[in-house]
Amino acid sequence: MGSYVRNYSDDEFSVAGEKPDVEFMDYQNDGALQDYPLEDGPVVITVPFPFVDSKPKSALVGETSADTISIENISSEPVNLWSVRIFSSNPEDSYVLSMMKPPMNDTDEEAKKNFLGLTSVEDRTLQPGQTLTVWLSCTPKDIGLHTSIVHVDIGDEKIERVAFLLADDSVSQALFSGKPYSRRQSQKNKFECASFVPGCRPIRQHSQGFKYKLPQFAIPAYIRELIESKQRPDVLSEELSMTNYAKKFSTLLVMEEINLEEEMRSYDMEYVSMRRRGNEFLSLEVPGLAEKRPSLVHGDYILVRYAGIDARPYQGFIHKVEADEIFLKFDNQFHLAHHDRNQYDVSFKYNRLNMRRLYKAIHEAELLGPDILFPCRSFYGNVKKWSIKPLNPHINTEQADAVATILGCRGGAPYVIYGPPGTGKTMTLVEAILQLYTAKRRANILICAASNCAADHVLAKLLEASDLIRPSDIFRLNATSRQYQDVDPDFIRFCFFQDMVFQCPPMRALMQYKIVISTYMSSSMLQSEGIRPGHFTHIFLDEAGQASEPEAMVPLSGLCGRDTVVVLAGDPMQLGPVVYCKQAEKDGLEKSYLQRLLFEYEQYSTRDPNYVTKLVRNYRCHPTIMELPSDLFYEGELIACKGNDVSPIFDCINLPNKSFPVLFVGIQGCDEKEGNNPSWFNRIEASKVVSIIRNLTRGGDICEADIGVITPYRQQVVKIKKALETFEMLDLKVGSVEQFQGQEREIIIISTVRSTIKHNEFDKFFNLGFLSNYRRFNVAITRAKSLLIIVGNPHIITKDRHWDRLLRYCADNGSYQGCPLPPPEETRVSGFRDSHSQDEPAGWGYNQEEDESANCNYNQDPSDRGFRHADVLPSTENESEWSERAQGEEHQPSSNAEADSPEVKLNQDAEEHDDVQPEQSPANTVLVQDAHAFPPEWCDVSGIPATGWDD
């Protein structure tokens, strides 16, 4: 937009359209609205309510705000001013004109009563040099953006001015930040060092050490040079096969690791001080640490040198992390020379432990053979399903068939349980585990989940059948870095720890457990301790759609024997792996092992019952909540098994349609950033969310634990939590989509945050927020059991075809409240292409033909986790907050899974920092495997591959 000086021939001409209705004006996208050039005409007209720090001025609900429009005749002739009129306002009639300053809030009631508000000022003559001052005022009745278009009809021209006010209440005003956003500056002096003075490593008490040492897998110089010079290795153009499996995935992992190294270096600091803390530690304040920017945990290290001096740096190990502060131990000489007034340069180092585990996994995966990696159809030709008597009387036909097939498997090709949201995927796994445990006494079972939370959930479900399982047969393996306090007290008895530090028990103890529960990465400790392939008769990979293929190979490559039965459970239409490197994502690292099987092999894509079972009965959601995702992603096959009654306790929020428990609350707020944090927040939406929660809980029938709040940006999570703390609502979970994966609540409230179009293309490119990521959308709207409420700007979310479907779904059923809706014919859903994989065939909920109609080619772009959701920005858990490298801001993960979320950890879920040196005894001698299984660059100086597994 601009100054819009033109001959006025159309009585209803306006930048808002051909009718006097503002509907939605994007103050950020149309920045010229507040930056008018000098008109080449006889008058100069000022802009009311000028922006503050590039944002609309704030006004409190119920209080009058006023500003002037000055019209000055700068010509030498009189000018006829025909009218100054309010062309349109949103909300309607929220602005008035006056010739006198409107009475403010502290004015006496008589003055307020006598005030005359106008919609227009007519017929004036401005003499040369004369200025006419007109007041424009607004008294907001509700929070949100208030917009007005004012037309000045002067001479033969019409000049337009647009005013914006952001109405706050006490909650949103309390969330206001006076810290203007500024991009974090990149380091001018790159911190390079060939050597350093070693620091003091944390001592791991009572640690028995590991029998096998994990190789370093240092990135070969020629591969690093090739990738850093932006050249694409030839192997990435090849179709994945047995002959190039390790080479292709190792190349993708190198690309990812180099990206993560650069990301961690972007947090380097210059000219900072440290404080002496007691006799042992020096502490360093790290801005953003509490938000995992950077993510640092116990056992990580940093490099420090005196500021401005190119001297040999010192290594400092992190012994303790507290809020925004880390406690460090260096070489004793450094501590002796330290003064609190000293200035230092600091470089953060990426922890490679989990990446090394991934390198090892994909190299050893080739030893699994084609039955696991590239399964042929003939393997299960004569499988006979067991006849079972369900231990859980509530399992349905599809679940029982899946369990019977698992009991009849004899190794080889993986068996897949395709479990859409709320279809009882975990119940099916638990039934299969219990059947194996009770019917096959020689069965040894490993269950790997995508996160600690998911692994604990499986344990909880198993314990519900405690009468069938001896507690001494279950072991919950935790990462050594997991906080003891984070574990449910009911689960501690199934863990192994000493002095509140989790560990892997000795081999003799491990061999006694019949059921072991772990995360994907933690399972590597079993190999490190000496568990050999084939020990586990069954390996279950839960939430397999969230794991990258190298991550899925961590438990398989080292623990799967020829006769081991492998079972994958997950949903390719929900959150997928998070990848930080765009190019690695494009070249296939974002595709999960589960997705590759389901979409690339006929026996899986055609749902051969010997290979895959799709669960279709939804027990979680009210039918109204389930209907749309079923149509969009699951061919309309999901069957509602939950009642369709809407609880009368929801009357406290005045549902427009009492039988339709999906409500869209439209609100035009303001998305903001603060400080050097690139994460977005919208305090207007935060206030609306808190207001809804207070209404829901006011009667006492709904408790805080029944409600969950999902939002795509970490800073919005922080703001909503802060507002809820004011009202002492501490039991209500607020988090990213990634943090709610696999969870459910009676009521889910979604805050979409975005309120301007300006950044839509950027968000699409980096796959931020909710828009343009169908998997994140699917997960978000399927967490609610009884009531789903969406709070957002309809003019923004309608740009994505899935969100537009949800918006129209609510509107068509009379379940929309708030600001005016954008007309359906004006939506531009074709401008945003979904990030569905091009490998997904029709029949899995993906309409490729509809996607191909989009005019924007975004299929190369990334889709809230590194290889792990932390909780899971970008997040990315992988959210998936995510950064903005394209704008010079911190990079965030691409994700098919916010990051989060949000809370993506660059150290890969802060999984185990297994830096224990191996015991030096003959009993720990490692047998050399086939050296040809490893490329020469990964071998030691003798040319023999290092086959140990943990430091």
N, C-alpha and C positions, 0 to 999 in steps of 0.2 A: 504494500500500500504506500501512499505518499500523501502529498498535500491535497490532491484532488481538486485543483482549480480548473474549471472547464465551463464552457457555456452550458447553461442549465436549460435543457430542452425537455427533459423528462421529469415530470413533477415528482417522481418517486425514485430518481437516481440516487444510489448510495453504494458505498463500498460493501455494504452488508447484503446487497442483492436488489432485486426489483420489488421487494415488499418491505414495509417498515417493521422488520422483525430482526433483532440482532442475532438471536439463536446462539451462535458461537463465534467469537473473534479471538484469534490467537495472538496475544500481545507479544510473544517471543518470536513467532514466525513472521509477524508483520511489524517488525521493529521500527519501521519508518513512521508508524502511527505516533510515536513520541519524538520524532526527529524530523520535523517538517523543515524544508528549506525556505528561505525567504521567497514569498510569492512575488512574481513579477507583475504586480498590480498596484492599485492605489491604497490598499490597506494591509496592515500586519495584524495577525490574530494569534494570540498566545494559546498555549495548550493547558487545559485544566488538569489538576492532579498529576504533575510530572512524576516520572518514575524515580524511585530511590534505589540506587545500586541495581539498576536495570530491572527492577520489579515494581509492581503497582504499590501505591501507598496503602498502608493498613488503616482500617477503621473498625471500631468496636460495634458489634451488633447493638442496636437501640440508640446509638449516639449519632448525632448529626455531624457530617464532615462537609465542608464547603470550600470552594476555590473559585477564582475569578477567571473569566474569559475577557481579555482586553482587546478591543477593536480600535486600532489607531489609523486615522487617515493621514498618510504620509505624502499625499499629492498636494498640488496647489489649487485644486478645485473641490467644491463640495461634492460629497458622495451620498447617494441615496441608499440607506440600509433598510431593505424591505422587511426583513424579519430575521430573528434569531430563534430557532425552534428546536425542540428535542424531537429528532426524527424517530428514534426508537431507543428503548432501554431494555436491559435484561438483568434482573427480573423486571417485568412490566411495571411501569409507573414508579420505579424506584428512584428516579432523579427528577428534580424540579429546577426551574429558573426563577430568578428574582432580581429586582433592581437594587435591593438593599441586602446587606449581609444577613443571612438567616440567623435566627436565635440559636445559640449554642445550648448545650445541655445544662449549663448552670444559670441560664436566663430564667427570669420569673415566668410564671405560667401565663400571665396576661400578655406578655410580648409574644410568646409562642402561639397564643390563641389568635392574635391579631396579624400573624405572619401570613402573607399571601404568596403562595407558590404558583408559578406559571408554567405552561408548556411552551409559550412563545412570547417574544417581545417584538412588536410590530412598528413599522413606519417611523424611522428616525433619519435625520439628516446630519451627517458628520461634516463639520467645517474643517478646512485645512489645519492639520496639527491637532485636531480634537481626538480625544480617546473616550470611548464608551466602555464602561465596566459593567459586565453582567455576571451575576453569581450563579454558579451551578452547585447544587447541594444534594446529598444523599443520606438517608437515614435507614441503614440496612435492617431488615427484619430477620435475616437468617445468614449464616456463614456462607462464604463462597465469593466468587468473583462477580462484581457488579459492573456492568458495561453500559455506556450511553453514547449515542451518536448525535452530535449537535450540528445542525446546518445553519450556516450564515449566508443569507441570500442578499447579495449586495450588488447594485448596479446590474450588469448583465451576467454576473458570475455567481456561482455557488461554491462556497468553501466549507469543508467538512472537518470537524474535530471529533476525536474519539477519546472518551474518558474511561479510566479503569480505577476501581477501588476494590481492595481485597478485604472483605468483612471477616473479622476475627471474633471469637468468643474468648472466655477466660482460659479455656484449655489450649486452643491453638495459639493464643498470644503467649502463653507460658512456654511454648515450644519454639518461639522465635529465637533466632540466633543472630547476634550482632556481628558475628565473624564473617565477613564477605568471603566468597569462594575465590581461591587463587590456586592455579595448577601447581602441583609440587614440582619444583625446579629440578631438572636433570643435573647430574653431577658434572661439574666442569673439569675436575681432575680425576680421571679414572684411576681407581685404586688397583694397581697391578703389583704382584709380588711373586718372586720365584721361590722364596723360602721365608720362614718365619720362626720366631722363638716359641717353642711349644708351650702350651698352657697346662693347667692342672685339671685333669679329667675327673669328673665326678666318680667317686668310688661306689661301686655296686656291692652292697653288703650281702654276704652269704650267697654269692652267686657261684653256681657250680661250673659256669662256663659251658660252651657248646662244643660238641665233638667235631663239628665240621665248620670250616671257615668260609664265609661268603667271599668270592673273588671281588676285586675292585671294579672290574669291567670299565676301566678308564676309556674314555672316548678316544678312538684312534685319531691321530692328528689329521690324516688326510680326509677322514669323514667330516671332522669338524670344519676344516677349511672349505670343503665342498659346500656344506650347508650354510656356513656363515657368508659365503660368497653368493648365496641365493641361487645356486645351481641345483637342479633336481636330479637326484641319483636315478640311474636307469632302472634299478630294481622296482621303483615305485610305479613304473609303467607296465610292469609284468603282472599277469594274473596270478593270484596267490596259489601256491602249490607246495607239495612236499619238499621239492628241491630248493625253493627260495623262501620257505616259511620263516626261518630264523633271520635270514638276511633282510627280508622286507620289514619285519616287525622291529628288528633292532635298529634299522634306519629310521623308522617312525619314532621310536623311543628316543633316539639321539636328537631328532628335531625337537621333540617335546622337552627334553632335558636342557638343551641349549636355550630354549625359550624361557624355561623356569630359572635358569642361571641369570639370564638378563633381567628377569623380573625381580629376583632377589637383590641384584646389584642396584636396581633402581631405588632401593631404600637406603643406600649408603648415605652417611652423614658427614659433614665437615664442621670443624671448629666447635666440637661439643665437649662438655666436661663430664667427669665422673666423680662420684662421691665415695669416700671410704665408709664401709659399713662393717663395723666391728674390726676384728683383727684379721679376718679371713677374706672378705669380699670387697669388690668395688662394684658400685651400682651404676647403671646407665639408664636414663630415661629415654624410651623409644616411643615417640608419638605414633598413635595408631595401633600399638601392640594389642590393646584390648579388642580391637576389631580384626585382628589377624592380618594387619598390614604393617610390618611383615608378620608371618606366623613363626614364632620361636618357641621351642619347648626345651625342657630339661635335657641336657646332653648335647644340644647344638653348640656351635662355637661361632665367634666373630673374630675379625682381625682388626687390630688397633695400632695406629702409629701416631707419633707426635705431629700435630697439625702443621702443614706447610713444609715438612721435612721428608725428603725421599729416603727414609731410613728403613732398615729391616723391621717389619711389623711384629707385633706380639699376638699370639693366639690366646683368646680368652674363652673358656668353657662356661656355659650357662649352668649354674647350680640351682637356681630358683627363679621362678617367674611370678611377679606380682603386679597385676593391673598393667600399668604402662612402664614397668621397671623390670630390668633383669639384673641378677646378681652373678658376678663373674669372678673367676679365679684365673690369674695369669701366672707366668713364671715369677718366682719370689723376688727376683731383682726388679721387676716392673712394679710390684707392690711397694718395695722399699723406696723407689724413686718417685712414686706418685704424690702429687699435691692436688687438692681439690680445685685449685685455680688453673691447673694444666688444661690445655686445649688439645683435642685429639681428632683425627679422621678415623671413621669407622666403616668397615666393609662387612656386609652380611653374606654369609655363605649358605648356599642351598644344600640341604642334607640329602645325600644321594642314596641312603640305605634302601628305601623302597624301590627306587629306580633300579638299583643293582639286583634286587630280587626279581624285578620284571625281566631284566636282561637274561638272568639265569633261567627263568621260567620258559621264555620263548626258545632259548637254545636247547633246553632239555626236552621241550615239547615234541621235537622231531622224533624222539625215541618212542613216543606214544604210538606212532604208526597211523595209517590212514583211517582206521576204524573210528578213531576219536576225532581227528582233525578233518578228514574228508570222507565221511561215512557213505558207504555204498548201500544200495537198497536191499540187497539180497540177505544181509546178515540176520535180520529178524524174521526170515520167512516162515520158520516153524515154531515161533514162540507160543507157548501155551500159558494162558493166564491162570493164575492160582484161583482156586475157589476159596474165598475168604469169608469169615464172619466178622463184620465190622465191630471194632472195639468201641467206636463212637457211633451210637445209633442215629446220629443226625446227619451223617454224610450222605450225599445224594448219589445218583447213578453214575454220573461222570467221574466224581471223586473216587467212588469204589472201583470203577474200571481202571483208573490210573494206578491205584494201589495194587490191584491184582496184577497189572502188567509189570510193575516194578518188582514184585515178588517173583515173577516168572523170568526176569531178565538174567542173562548169564555173561554180562560184560559186553564190550564192543561199543557199538554206536550209542551215543547218549540218548536218554529218554527225556522228553520235554513235557512239562506241564505248563500250558499257556494259560495264565491266570489273570484275566481282566480285573479291574478294581472290585473289591467286595465279593469275589466269587469263592472265597474259602481256600485260597492257595496254601496258606500256612496250615490250615486244618488238614488238608490233604497230605502235606509233608509229614505232619505229626502222626497221622494215622499210619502212613507207610513205615515210619520209624518204629512205632510201637508194634506193628505187625512183624517187622523184621526182628525186633528185640525179643518178642515172645515166641515167635515160630522158628527162628533160626539162631540157635544158641551160639553158633560160631561167627555170627555177624559182628563185624566191627564197623561202626558208622561214624563218618565225619560230616558235620553240617557246617558249611561256610555261608556267611551272610555278608551283605554289602557294608554293614556298619555295626558298631557295638550295640546300638539301639535295636537293630533288627535281630542280631544274635541273641540278645537278652529276651526279645519277644518270643523266639523259638523256645528258649529255655523255660520261660514262664508257661507256655502252652504244654510243654512236656511235663512240667511239674503238676499240672492239673490232673494228670494221670499217674500221680505218684504211687498209687496202689499197685501199678503194674511194673514200675521201675525201682530198682534198688538205688538209693541216692549215691552209693559208693561206685556205681557204674557210670555216672555222668561227670564229665569234666568240662568246665568253662574256661577256655584258654584266653587270657587277656594280654594285651600289649603291655610291655614293661613301663611304657610311658603313660598308661591310663591311670588316672587319679583313683586312689582307693575309695575316696569319698563319693565318686561318681557311680559306684556299683551299688545296686539295691542290696540292702542288708540280707534279704532272703536268699541272694545268690552267692554271697561270699563263701558259704560252706562248700560250693562247687568249684572254687578257684584255688590256685596255689600261689602263695605269697609268703614273704618273709619281711618283717619290719614294715608292713604295709606297702611293699613293693611287689607287684605281680611278676611272676616268673613262670618258666616252663619247667615242670617237674622232671626228675631224672627218668631215664629210659625205662627202668624197671617199674616205676609207678605208671608211666604212660601206657605200658603194655597191658595194664589191668583194666583200663577204662573201656567200656563197650560203646559209649557215645561221647564224642568230643565235639564241642561247639566252639566256633572261632570265626573271626573275620577272614576275608580272603588273604590279606597280607600277613596276619598273625599265624596263619597255618604254616608259613615257612619255618617257624620255630620248631615245629614237629620234625621237619627234615633235618634241621640243624642239630637236634638232639639225637637223631639216629633212626627215626622211623623210616622204614624202607618201603618202596613201591609194593603194593599188594597186601600190606598189613590191613588196610581198610577194605572191606568187601563192598562197601557202598559209600559213595561220596555225593552228597547233595549240595548243589549250588543254588542257594536261595537268592532272590532278586537278581538273577543272572543278567537281566537286561540293563542293569545299572553299571555293570563291570565291563571294562575294556577287555578285549580278547587276551592280551598279555596278563591282565590281572586274573582272569579266569584260569589261566594256565599255572598260576602259582600253586594252588593245591593239586592240580591234575598232573603236571609234569613230574613232580617229585614223589607223589603218593599213589598215583593210579597204576595198578598192575594190569596184566592182560585180562584177568577175569573180574576186575573191579567194575561194578555197576555205577554208571554216572547218570545222575538225574539233575536236570536243569529246570528251575521254576522261575517264571517271570513273565513280563509283559512288554513286548517291543514297542507298544504304543504309549508306555509311560516313560519315566525318566531314564535316559541312557547315560553312557559315560561322559564325563566332562573332559574336554581336551583344551589345553591352553594355547597350543600352537595352531593357528588357522590352517597352515599348509598340511600339517600332520592330520588334522581333522578331515580336510578335503581328501587326503590320500588314503583314508580308511581307518584311522585309529579310533574314530568315534563310533565305529560299528562294533557292537557287542558280539561275542561268540554265539549267544542265543539268537540274535538277529540274523547272523550269517547262516545258521542252520535253518531257521524258519523260512527265509526268503530265497535261499540259493539251492536248496535240495528238494527234489520233487516229493520224496517220501514225507517230508515235514510240511511243505507248503500245501500238499493235498490232504493233510491230516490223516495219514496212515496211522491207525490206532496202535500199531506196534512201535511207533516212534513218537507220537504226540497225542495229547488229550487237551482239548480246549474246554475250560470250565465256563459255563454260560449262565449259571444261576446266581444272581446278585442278592446277597443277604444284607447288604449294608444300607443302601440308599432308598429313600422314598421313591416310588416309581417316577414321579415328576422330575426328580433330580437325576435319575438314571437315564431317562429317555433320550436326551440330547447326546451325551457321549456314546450311548449305544448306537444311535444312528450314524454319528460321525466317524467312529473308530472301530466298531465291532459288527458291522453289517446288520445292525438291528437285531442281533441274535440274543442279547442279554435278556434274561427272564427275571422279572421283578418278583422277589420272594419276601419282600417286606411289605407290611400293610400300607395302605394309601391314606390312612387317616392323618389329618393335621392336628396336632395337639392344641387344645384351646389355650394353653399357657402362652402361646405365641401371640395372643391378642394384644399383649402389652406393647407390641411394636406396630399395631394396626396394619396387618397384612391387607393390601387392597383386595386380593382374592383369597378368601379364607381356605380354599381347597388347593391352593397352589403355593407350596412352600419354597419357591425360588423368587427372591426379590432383588430387583436392581434399583439402587439408589443413585440417581444421577446428580453429580455435583461438580461444579467448575472451580477447582482450587488453583494452587500455584505450586509447581514442582521446583524445589530449590536444592542448592548445595551449600556447604559451609566449610570454612577453613580450607585445608588442602585435601579434604575428603571428597572423592569423586562420586560417592554414593548419593542417590537422590532421596529426597523425602518430600512429603506433602502434608503440612501440618493441618490444613483444612480437612483433608480426608481422615487424618489421625483423630481429630476432634469428633468428626461424625462417627467414626468407629467406636470411640469411647462412649459417646452418647447412646448408640445402639446397645452396647454391652450393659450400660447402667439401666436402660429400660428393661432389658431382658432379665436382669438379676434382681430388679427392685422387689418383685413379689415374693422372692425366696423359693419359688418352684424350680428355678434353673440355677445351678451352681456354676462357679467359675470354671471348674474342671470340665464342664460339658461344652465349653466354647473354645474354639481355636481361631486364631487370626493368621491369615496367610498374606504375605506381601513380598514382592520380588526384590526389594532393595534393603540392604542391611541397615541403612540409616533410618529407614521408615520403621523397621523393627525396633530400633533404639528409641525413636520418638514415641511410638505407641506404648512401649513398656514404661517409659518415663511418665507418660500421662496416666497409665493405669496405677503406677506406684502412688501417685497423688491420692487416689481413691482406695489405696490399700488392697488392690486386686492383684495379688501376687501368684495365685494358683492358675492363672490363665496363660496358656501357651501362645506365644507370638513368634512366628518364624517364617522362613522361606518355604517354597514348595518342597525343596529337597529335604528339609527338616520334618515335613509331614508325610513323606513317602512311606507307605505301609501303615500309616496311622489313620485314625478316624475320630470324629467328635460328633456329638448330637447336632451342634450348630457350628457352621464355618462361616466366617466373615472374611471376605477378600477385599483388600485395598490395592487397587491397581496403580496408584501413585501418579502416573503420567497425566499431565493436564495441558500439554502443548504439543503441537504437531512437529515443531522444529526438529526434534531429535529422533523422530520415528525412523528415518532412513538410517541414522547412526545405530540406533538400537537394533534394527533389522540386521545390519551388517555384522554386529558383534553378538547378536542374539541375546540382547539384554532384556530384563523385565519379563513380562508375560507375552507381549505381542510377538508373533512370528514363530513361536515355538509350540507346536501343537501338543507335544508331550507334556510340557509344563502346564499348558491349559488343561489337558485331560486330567492330570493329577490334581490340580487345584480344585476343580469343580466336582471331584468324586470323593472328597474326604468327608463331606457332610452326610449324616445319617437321616436327619429329620428336617433341617432348615438350612438353606444356602442363601447368603446375602452378599451381593457384590456392590461395593462402593467405588465409583469411578466416574470419569468423564466420558459420556457416551460418544462424543464427537471424536475422541481419540481411539477408543477401543473398537469402534465400528470400522476402522481401517483394516482390521484383520478379519478374515471371513469366518473363523470359528467364533471369535468374540461377538461378531455381528450377529451370528446365528443365535447366540445366547441372549443378546440384547433384544432381538426381535421375538424370541421365544417368550421372554418375560412380557414384552409390550403386548404381544398378541393375546396373552392370557390375563391382561389387566393387572400385571404385577410390576409396574414401573412407577417410581416416585422421583420427583426432583426436577432438575432443569429441563428445558425443552429438548425433545428427542430430535436427532437429525433425520430428515425424511429418508426412507429406504432408497429412493431413486437417486439420492445424492451420495450414497456411500460408494467408496472406491475400493472395494475389496480386491479387485484385480491388481491393484498396485502393490500388494504385498504377497509375496510368494511363500508358501509354507516350506518349512525346512525338512520335509519328508525325504527320506533316502530315496535315491533314484532306483534302488534295488528292491523297493517294496512293491510287490505285485498287487494288482487289483484283487479284491477278496480279503484283504487284511485291514479294511477300513480306510484305505488311501485311494482317493480318486485322482489318478495321475492325469487324466484328461483335463480335469478341472484345473489342476495346478499348471498344466502346460498353457492354459489360456492366459496366464499372467504375463505381463509385458516386461517385468523386471527379472533379470537372470540373477537370482540370489542363491542358486543351488551350490555355489562354491563357498558360501559364507558359513561361519561356525554356528552351531546351534547352542543353572544356580547351583565342579569338582575337578581337581586334578584328576587322579584316578580314583578319587574317593570323596564322597560327600562327607563334610565334616559335621556331623550331628546326629553339613555337609553339610553368594554371591557369588565365583564366582563367584563355586560355586561357585565358582565359578564359581557340588555338595559342593565338588564339585559344583553360591550363588547366590552355587551358583550364585559377595558382590562381584561385580565385574567391572573392568576398568575401561578406560577410554584412550587407548594408545593413539587412535586416529586424531585425537585432539591434544595430544601431548600429555595425556594423563595416564595413570597407571593402568596396565593391561589387565583384563579379566578373562576368565576362561570362556572359551566357546563351550557350549553345552547342548547335549540332547537330553539333558536331565533337568538357579539361583540360587549352582552356587550356592550355599548356603549356604547359595544360597549362598544361605547362605553362608555356612561359614567355611569357605574353602581354605584349606591349609596347604601352603606351598610345600610343607614337609610331608605331604601325602597322609593326611589324617593323623598326623603325629603318631604314626604307628611305631613299632618297636625300634628303639635305638640300640640294636644289639652289638655293642662295641666291646663285648667281653672277649678277651683273648682266649683261644682254645687251650684246653689242658695239654701240656706237653708230656704226653706219655705214650708208650708203644700201643696202648689200647686204642689210641685215637688215629692210628695210621689209616689213611684214606686210600681205598682202591681206585686206581685210575680207570675212568671210563673210556669209551671210544673217542679218541682225540679228534676224529673226523666229524664229530657232531658239533664242533665249535670252529668258527672262522679263526685263522691264524692270529688275527689282531687281538683276540680275546685270551690268548694263551700266555703263560708265563715265559721266561727267557728260555726254558728248555724245550718249548714247543708243546708241552703237555698242558692240557686245560686244567685250570684250578677247579676242583669239584667240591670244595668245602662250601659252607653255606652261611656262616655268620661270624662277624668280627668278635 
